[in-house]
Amino acid sequence: MTDDLAKVERRNFPIITGQSTVAQVAWTMASPSIVLTFLAVALNLPVLFVGALVTIRQLAGTLADIFLFDPISRIRNRKLALSLTDIALGVCFVLAIAATLLGTTPVIMVVFAVVIFVLGLIDESQTLLLTDFISDNLQSKSRMRMKYAQLALGGGIAIALTLAAHEMSKQMPPLQRHSIVITIAILCFMVAGFVTLAVRDTGTSLKRETAPIRSPITALRDYILNAYDMLTHPWFRKYMSVRLLYVVTLLSVPFFALISAETHKHSDKGLTALIISTAAGAVVSGPLWRVLNNRSHRTVMVTSCLMVAATGMVLVGAHFLHLDNNVHLHAVAMFVITVAVNGLVTVRGLYYMDLAPKEERVRGVAVSRSLSRLTAIVVSASLAAIAHMHETVWALVMIVGFSILSALVSYIVAKPEVQAQPASA
């Protein structure tokens, strides 16, 4: 790295860290997996529909991976594009609040389905763009520092804001109180969008051609060819062998939130407790996983999967013993799950950025995420059907089993020496 690029990186690091921290606050206080799930259950929407929201979000992400990755890789003004995606995310949550407070049940179901679809589309597009954007503007060590600082700072701020909102709205009905928390998250999305514009994007010096207009059939054909080509690379096959297994483990958040919402949907503290637990989990995640990640990516992967499995076993046991009526039990479970999932998601991204060469970075992440989401569509629909026909606890049993399997495969595949290979930037 030249001296000029080093100076630009030192300037960009606090800006990118600040932007990602504010975005972390927004996603914590308005997490679709937790907040929309809790609201849907509190509004007495069918369990099958609530579970289907997870599938709809996965479907939207898959469509973005298949049809949008090429135009995204050619975007010239990445800062503006990222800023607009944050603003659009805020607008989606505005619609969700309006439907919750003013809509009838059919209207709420339609709006929630549309909002979760658009959220999935925007979130996935943003992730594809951020992978290339951050990789170009921060080196490997800086990326790691930024990721873990984002979790700790964002979680702490989210706790403070959620507690403040809880204290100021004690006299309000539960749905209005929940809406205030989401409104604060909307403001954070807006702030994050504007902060992005302050980054000096060093990747703009790279040649970016204007994306050609392609028919959906052409885009689908190109995606299939890209997927086939990516699977010929040994590093990509190794990465996908663990990533596909993580699909089930990462679905622990919405399904743990679902069983919690079913138990505490009439409590005025239920959603607040889950949000604070999630934020506290993010705070702990930062320093914990940063220390463990200094040992190896594999350490974080295995530990995260085993934490999900152990927490799931505790909740399953508490359910069958009728000991799960205390909101604190579910709050603690969500705390542990958040720590585990944050570790898994972060190390998965770091592991990918260390493996992927520059020329394959955006294409590879698009293919890997789309294949994972196609798997998630099938798995989440199956878990939703199980929760609807039987009990949500049986979905947790499946998650526990696959989490144990994920830990075993991670130990075998993700050898510590892999992360020693520096990523191109």
N, C-alpha and C positions, 0 to 999 in steps of 0.2 A: 504494500500500500504506500503511495506517495505521500509526501508531507501535506500537500493540499487536500488530498482525500481524507487523511487522518484528521485534519482540522475540521473538515465538513462533518465527519462522523462524530467528533466531540460536540459539535454544535447540534447535530441532529439527535443525538442520544437522549438528552433531557426532554426534547420536544416530543419525540416518538414515545418515550416512556410516559410522559404526561398525558398524551392523547390516549394511549392504550389503557392507562389507569382510569381515566374518566369513562372510557367505553366499558371497562370492567365493572365500574359502579353501575352503569346503566343496565348491562346484561344481568348483573346480580339482582337488582331491584325489580327487573321486569323479565326475568327468565321465562321464556315460553314453557319450558319443561315443568316449571314449578308454579309460576303465577297463573298462567292460563289454565293449567290443569286444575289448580285449586279453585279458580273462579268457576270453571265449567262444572265441577262437582258441587260447589256451593249453590249453583243455579239449577241443580238437579237435572243436568243433561245426562243422557244415557251413557253408561260406562263404555259401551262399544264405541260411541262417538268420541268420547274423551281419549280413549286409546288410539282411535283412528287419526286424531290430530298429530300424533307422532309420525304415523305413516305418511300423512299428507305433507308434512315438513320434509321428510326424507325424499319423497317423490319430487318436490320442488327443487331440492338440492341436486338431485340426479339430473333433472332437465337442464339446470345451469351448467353442470359439469359436461354434459354432452353437447349442448348447443351454443354455449357462451364462452368456453375456454379460449377459443381461437381469437374472437374479437377482443377479449379481455387482455390477452397477451400482446395485443397490438395497440392498446390505448396509449396515447401520447401524454396527456395530462393526467397522470395517475393520482396526483393530489386532489384535483377537483373531483374525479370520479369517486374516490374514497370519501370525500366530504359529502357528496350528494347521497351516497349510500347510507351514511349515518343519519342524515336528515330524513331520508325515506323510512328508515326503521322507526324513528320517532313518530312519523305520521301514521304508521301501521298501528302503533299502540294507542294513539289518539282515537282511532276508529274502534279499537277493542273496548276502550273505556266508555265511549258513547253508546255502544251496543249494550254493554253491561248495565248501564244506568237507565237507559231509555227504551231498549228494545224488548219485544216479546220473545218467547222461546224460539220460534222458527227463525226470527230475524237474527237472534244471537248466534244460533247454530250456523247460519249462512255466513255471517260476518266473521265469526271465529275461524271457520274453514278457509275463507278467502284470506284473512289476515295471516294465518299460519302458513298458507301457501306462499304468499308474497314475502313473508319473513324468511322462509326457507330459501327462496330464490335470491333475495338480496344478500342474505347472510353468506350463502355459498359463493356468490359472485365476489363479495368483499373478501372472503378468505382466499380465493384464488389470486386476487390482485395483491392482497397483503403479503402473501408468501413471496412473491417476486419483489415487491416494494421493500420489504424489510431485509430480505436477503441481499439486495443491491446496496442498501444504505447502512447496514450494520454488519460487522464481522461476527464470527461464530460466538466468541466470548461475550461480546456486547449483546447479541441476541439473547443469550442465556440470562444475562443480568437483567435485561429489560423484561423478559417474560416473568421471572420470579418477582421482580420489584412490582410489576403490574398487579400480580395476584395479592401481594401483601398490602400494598397501599390502597388498591381498589377495594379490597375486602374491609379494611379499617374504615374507610370513608363511607362505604355502604352501611356498615353497622351504625355509625353515628347518625346518618341521615334517616335510616329506618326507625331508630329509636326516637329521634326528634319528631318524625311524622306520627309515630304511635302516641306520643305524649300529647301532641297538639290536637289530635282528632279522637280523643277518648269518648267524647259525647256523641259521636257520629255513628250511624249504622255501619255494620261491617263492610258492606260493598263500597260505601263511600270512603271508608278508611283505606281499603285496599287500592282504590282509585287514586288517592293522594300519593301513595308510594309509587305507583306507576307513572304519575305525572312528573314526579321528581326524576325518574329514570328518563323520561322523554326529554327533559331539559338537559340532562347529561349527554344524551345522544347528540343534541344540537351543539353543545359545547365541544364535544369530541370532533364533530365535523369541521368546525371552524379552526380548531387547533391544528388539524392535519395540513391546512394550507400554509402553515409556517415552516414546514419541513423543506429543506433544500434537497431535491431529488437528484442524486448523482446518476441514476439510471436513465435520465432523459437524454444523455449523450449517445445512448445506443440507438441504432437505426430501427425505427418502428414503422412498418409499412401500414398503409390504410387497409383495413380488413375488407376483403371482397364480400359482396352480397351473395350469400349462399342459400339455397333452398333447404328446408328441413331434411329432405331426403339426402342431399349432399352432405349436410352436417352430420347426420347419423352414420352415413357410410364412412366419412372421414374419422369419426369417433371410433368406429369398430376397427378400422385400420390402425389408428393410433394405439388403441388398447392392445391389439395383437402385437404391434411392434414393441410396445413397452414391456409386454410380458416375455419378450425374448431377452431382456436384460437381466442378468443374474441378480444385480443389486435390487431391482424392482421386485422380482419374485420373492426375494428374501423379506423385503419390507411388507409385501402384501400377505405373506404367511402369518404375520402377527397382526397386521391391521384388520384383516377380516374377522379374526377371533375377538378383537376388541369391540366389535359392533355390539355384541350382546352385553358385554360388561358395561359399556357406556349407556345402554338403555336402562341401567339401574336408576338413573336420576328421575325420568318421568314416571316409571312404575313404582319406585319408592314414594314419590310425591303423590301418586294416585292412591296408594293404600293409606297414606297419611291423611289425605283429603277426605277419603271415605270415613275415616274414624273421627276427624276433628272439623268437619265442614261447618258446623254450627258454632264453633268456638271463635270468639273475637280475637284470640291470640294465635290461632293456628297458622295463618299465613305469615304473620310477623315473625313467629318463632322459626319457621322454615327459612325465611329470607335472612334473618340474623345468623342462623346456623350455617347457611350457605356462605354468607360473607365471612364469618369466623373461619370457616374451612379454607377460604381463599387466603386469609391472613396467615394461617399456619402453613398452607401449601408452599408459599414463597420460600421462606428460609429452610423448611424441612426438605423439600425436593431439591433445592439448590445444593444443600450439603450432600445429599445422597447422589445427586447427579454428577458430583465431582468424582465419585467412585466409578460409576458407569451408567449408561442408559439402562442397561439390563436390570440394575438394582432397583431403579424407580419402577420399571415395568412390572417386575415380579411382585414387588411390595404393594403396588397399587391394586393389582388384580386380587391379591390375597386379602387386602382390606375390604374390598367389595364383597368377596365371598364370605368372610367372617361376619360382616355386618348383616348380610342377608340371612345367614343362619340364625343370628340372634333375633331378628325380626320374625322369621318364620316360627322359631320356637316360642317367642312371646305371643304370637297370634294364636297358636294352637293351645297354649296354656292360659289364654284369656288375660294376659298381662300387658296388653298393648294399648290400654285406654288412656294412659298418661301422655300428654302432649310432649313432655320432656324426652320420653323415649324416642319418639320419632324425630325430635329436634337433634338429639345426639346422633341418631342414625344418619340423618341428612348431613350433619357436620362431617362425619367420617367418610361418607360417600363423596362429598364435595372435595375433601382432601385427596381422596383416591383418584377421582375422575380428573381433577385439575392436574395431578401429577401425570396421569396417563395421557391426557390430551397434549400437555406441554411437551413431554418427552417424546411423544409420537411425532410432533412437528419438528423438534430439534433433531431427532434421529433421521427424519426424512431430509432435512436441509443439509445434514452432514453427508448423507449418502448421494443425493441427487446432483449431477453435474449441471452447470448453468444452462446449457442448451436444452436440457430435458426437464427443467424445473417446473414450469407452469403446466406443460403437457402431462408430466408424470403425476403432479398433484391432482389434476383434473381427472385423470383415469383412475387413480387410486381412490379418490373420494367418491367417484361415481360407482365404482364396483362395490365399495363399502356401503354406499347408500342403497344400491339395488338389493344387497344382502339385508340391510336394515329394514327396507320396505317389507320384505317377506317375514323377517323375524318379528318386527313390531306388530304387524297385522296378526301374526300367530299369537303373540303374547296378549294382544287386545282381545282376541277371540277367547282365549283361555280365561282371561279376567272376566269377560262378560258371561260366558257359559258356566263357569265354576266360581272360583274366587281369585282375587288379585294375588293372593299369597302363592298360588301355584306358578304364576309368572315369575315370582321371586325365586322359587325353587330352581327353575330353569336358568335364571341369571347366575345363581350361585354355582351351579354345575359348570357352566361355560367359563366363568371367571377362574375357577380352579384350573381348567384346561388351558386357558390363556396364560396363566402364570407359568405352567409347565413348558409350553411352547416357547414363550419369551426367554426362559432360562436357556433353552437349547439353541435358539436361533440368534438372539441378539448378543453376540460376543462382545465383551468390553472393548476390545481393540478397534472395533468398527468406528467408534466416535473419534478416534485419534486422527482420522482422515479429515483434513480441513476442507470446508466447502468453498466452492468457487464463488467469488463475489465481485 
